[in-house]
Amino acid sequence: MKFIQLVCAVLFCLAIVSANHIKDATIELKQIGSWMENNHVVTQYSATIINHKNQDLKSINIATDSTFCLNDSTSFWNIERLSNGDLVLPVGQPTIAAQSSYTFYFILKGSTQPYLHVISVVY
């Protein structure tokens, strides 16, 4: 029984460390503007990745969902989109310096704010 409690305690500690690690990098979304295009509303956003740590952020993986409905295949810049829909830093921006930020932009169909979630960070 004590062994199970020990394993649970270790797993709990790992979960807390992992959660705090992800909080070391956050995303702030800002709606820049909306307009009508081909009888549909489109909305432009900026997304700023903030590195809260005193270390350079070497990579970040950001999950998206169905709310991230791009206006077209070229409606994002300063970020790369993987085939599974996740977002990663572009080749020209290999790191985000300690205590710094990096901003990317996109245009979506509709006016619903997208869900972007940091799923992994490497320092």
C-alpha positions in Angstrom: 0.0 0.0 0.0 2.9 2.4 0.8 4.4 1.6 -2.5 1.2 2.7 -4.3 1.1 5.9 -2.2 4.7 6.6 -3.1 4.1 6.0 -6.9 1.0 8.3 -6.7 3.0 11.0 -4.9 5.8 10.9 -7.5 3.3 11.0 -10.4 1.5 13.9 -8.7 4.8 15.8 -8.4 5.7 15.2 -12.0 2.3 16.5 -13.1 2.8 19.7 -11.1 6.3 20.2 -12.6 5.0 19.6 -16.1 2.1 22.0 -15.6 4.4 24.7 -14.3 6.7 24.2 -17.2 3.9 24.9 -19.7 2.9 28.0 -17.7 6.5 29.3 -18.3 5.3 30.1 -21.9 1.9 31.7 -22.4 -0.1 33.0 -25.4 -1.9 36.3 -25.4 -4.5 36.7 -28.2 -5.6 40.1 -29.5 -8.3 40.8 -32.0 -7.0 43.3 -34.5 -10.1 43.8 -36.6 -13.0 42.2 -38.5 -14.5 42.8 -41.9 -16.8 41.3 -44.5 -15.2 39.3 -47.3 -17.4 37.4 -49.8 -20.4 37.9 -47.6 -18.7 36.3 -44.6 -17.1 37.9 -41.5 -13.3 37.4 -41.2 -11.2 38.4 -38.2 -7.5 39.1 -37.9 -5.7 38.2 -34.6 -2.2 38.7 -33.2 -0.9 36.0 -30.9 2.0 36.8 -28.7 4.0 33.9 -27.2 5.6 35.1 -23.9 8.6 33.3 -22.5 8.5 33.9 -18.7 11.6 32.0 -17.9 15.2 33.2 -17.6 16.2 30.7 -20.4 15.9 30.9 -24.1 12.8 29.0 -25.4 14.1 26.6 -28.1 10.8 25.2 -29.3 7.1 25.4 -28.6 4.2 23.3 -29.9 0.8 25.0 -29.8 -2.4 23.0 -30.3 -5.4 24.3 -32.3 -8.9 23.0 -32.6 -11.9 23.6 -34.9 -12.1 27.3 -33.8 -8.8 27.8 -35.8 -10.5 28.0 -39.2 -8.2 29.9 -41.4 -9.7 32.2 -44.0 -7.4 30.6 -46.6 -4.2 28.6 -46.8 -2.1 31.8 -46.7 -3.9 33.5 -43.8 -1.1 33.1 -41.2 2.4 34.5 -41.0 5.4 34.4 -38.6 4.4 30.9 -37.6 4.4 27.4 -39.2 1.5 25.0 -39.2 2.1 21.3 -39.1 0.0 18.8 -41.0 -1.9 17.9 -37.8 -2.8 21.6 -37.3 -0.3 22.4 -34.5 1.7 25.6 -34.7 5.5 25.8 -34.2 8.1 28.5 -34.5 9.2 29.2 -38.1 12.7 28.2 -39.3 13.7 31.9 -39.2 12.8 32.2 -35.5 14.6 29.3 -33.8 14.3 30.6 -30.3 12.5 33.1 -28.1 15.0 34.8 -25.8 14.6 34.7 -22.0 11.9 37.0 -20.7 11.0 38.0 -24.2 8.1 37.5 -26.6 7.3 36.6 -30.2 4.2 37.6 -32.1 2.5 35.9 -35.1 -0.7 36.7 -36.9 -3.6 35.0 -38.6 -7.0 35.6 -40.2 -9.9 33.4 -39.4 -13.4 32.8 -40.9 -16.0 34.2 -38.5 -15.6 36.1 -35.3 -15.1 33.3 -32.7 -11.9 33.7 -30.8 -9.7 30.6 -31.4 -8.5 28.1 -28.8 -4.7 27.9 -28.8 -3.1 25.8 -26.1 0.6 25.3 -25.4 1.2 21.6 -25.3 5.0 21.4 -25.1 8.0 23.7 -24.6 11.7 23.0 -24.8 14.3 25.2 -23.1 
